[in-house]
Amino acid sequence: MSVTLTDQDKRTLRTAAYGAVTLLAAADAAGSPHKVATNGSIALASATGPVGHVLATSPKGKDLDGKSVAAIAEHVLPALTAAISLLRQQDPAEADNFRSTVIVAIEAATRAREGGASPTMAEMNRKITEALDAA
């Protein structure tokens, strides 16, 4: 099966994936947000298939500069659900690829923090996973 994505679809995928990493970095403001963001972004850059091609293209996180974590989450969490939904309509395997790519990225981002995930990061992981599974 082939995946045909509009420019808006591609923006949604990039916003969702890079937004998940951004949310985790913001949730770790007292720890190592730069390490969290770097490790998560490296994981996203390692994606394969159509999703990998989309995530490798700039702009990667254009709409992720909210003034608060809540503002970013209001944009990113629905984008995660929308991304899974639009991919599932065209190719369920690619929807699974996107989901696993984001999960690997948030795991990599979380492991970047010394001592493991903080309670805030663990809760953000839960919200991200919930948004991915809501489609």
C-alpha positions as CSV (number, residue, x, y, z in Angstrom):
1,M,0.0,0.0,0.0
2,S,1.2,3.5,-0.8
3,V,0.9,6.6,1.4
4,T,0.0,9.9,-0.2
5,L,0.3,12.9,2.2
6,T,-0.6,16.5,1.6
7,D,1.6,19.2,2.9
8,Q,-0.8,19.7,5.8
9,D,-0.6,16.0,6.6
10,K,3.2,16.2,6.6
11,R,3.0,19.2,9.0
12,T,0.7,17.3,11.3
13,L,3.1,14.4,11.4
14,R,6.1,16.6,12.1
15,T,4.2,18.6,14.7
16,A,3.0,15.5,16.4
17,A,6.4,13.7,16.5
18,Y,8.6,16.6,17.3
19,G,6.0,18.0,19.6
20,A,6.0,14.9,21.7
21,V,9.7,15.3,22.3
22,T,9.2,19.1,23.0
23,L,6.6,18.2,25.6
24,L,9.0,15.8,27.4
25,A,11.8,18.4,27.3
26,A,9.4,21.0,28.8
27,A,8.3,18.5,31.4
28,D,12.0,18.1,32.5
29,A,12.8,21.8,32.8
30,A,14.5,21.3,36.1
31,G,16.7,18.4,34.7
32,S,18.3,18.2,31.3
33,P,15.8,19.4,28.8
34,H,18.5,19.8,26.1
35,K,19.6,16.2,26.5
36,V,16.0,15.1,26.4
37,A,15.3,17.0,23.2
38,T,18.5,15.8,21.6
39,N,18.0,12.1,22.3
40,G,14.3,12.3,21.2
41,S,15.2,14.1,18.0
42,I,17.9,11.7,17.1
43,A,15.4,8.8,17.5
44,L,12.9,10.6,15.2
45,A,15.7,11.2,12.7
46,S,16.3,7.4,12.6
47,A,12.7,6.7,11.4
48,T,12.2,4.7,8.3
49,G,9.6,4.3,5.6
50,P,7.3,7.2,4.5
51,V,7.2,8.4,8.1
52,G,11.0,8.6,8.1
53,H,11.0,10.7,4.9
54,V,8.5,13.1,6.4
55,L,10.3,13.5,9.7
56,A,13.6,14.1,7.9
57,T,12.2,17.1,6.1
58,S,12.2,20.6,7.6
59,P,10.6,22.5,9.2
60,K,10.6,20.0,12.1
61,G,8.9,21.8,14.9
62,K,7.6,25.0,13.4
63,D,4.5,25.4,15.6
64,L,5.9,24.4,19.0
65,D,6.8,27.6,20.6
66,G,3.9,28.0,23.1
67,K,4.3,30.1,26.2
68,S,3.5,27.2,28.5
69,V,3.5,23.4,28.5
70,A,-0.3,23.6,28.4
71,A,-0.3,25.7,25.3
72,I,2.1,23.2,23.5
73,A,0.1,20.2,24.7
74,E,-3.1,21.8,23.3
75,H,-1.5,21.8,19.9
76,V,0.6,18.5,20.0
77,L,-1.7,16.0,21.7
78,P,-4.5,16.4,19.1
79,A,-1.9,16.3,16.3
80,L,-0.7,12.9,17.6
81,T,-4.2,11.5,17.4
82,A,-4.8,13.1,14.0
83,A,-1.5,11.7,12.6
84,I,-2.4,8.2,13.6
85,S,-5.9,8.6,12.2
86,L,-4.8,9.9,8.8
87,L,-2.1,7.3,8.4
88,R,-4.5,4.5,9.5
89,Q,-6.9,5.5,6.7
90,Q,-4.2,5.0,4.1
91,D,-1.9,2.3,5.5
92,P,-2.4,0.7,8.9
93,A,1.2,-0.5,8.9
94,E,2.5,3.0,8.4
95,A,0.3,4.2,11.3
96,D,2.0,1.5,13.4
97,N,5.4,2.7,12.2
98,F,4.6,6.2,13.2
99,R,3.3,5.1,16.7
100,S,6.4,3.0,17.3
101,T,8.7,5.8,16.1
102,V,7.1,8.2,18.6
103,I,7.2,5.7,21.4
104,V,10.9,5.0,20.7
105,A,11.6,8.8,20.7
106,I,9.9,9.4,24.0
107,E,11.7,6.4,25.5
108,A,15.0,7.7,24.2
109,A,14.2,11.2,25.5
110,T,13.2,9.9,28.9
111,R,16.4,7.8,29.2
112,A,18.5,11.0,28.6
113,R,17.5,12.1,32.1
114,E,19.8,11.0,34.9
115,G,18.0,8.9,37.4
116,G,15.2,8.1,34.9
117,A,11.9,9.8,34.3
118,S,10.7,12.3,36.8
119,P,7.0,12.0,37.8
120,T,6.2,14.9,35.5
121,M,7.9,13.2,32.6
122,A,6.2,9.9,33.4
123,E,2.8,11.7,33.3
124,M,3.7,13.4,30.0
125,N,4.6,10.0,28.6
126,R,1.2,8.7,29.6
127,K,-0.6,11.6,27.9
128,I,1.4,11.2,24.7
129,T,0.7,7.4,24.6
130,E,-3.0,8.1,25.3
131,A,-3.2,10.6,22.4
132,L,-1.5,8.1,20.1
133,D,-4.0,5.4,21.1
134,A,-7.1,7.7,20.9
135,A,-7.4,7.4,17.1
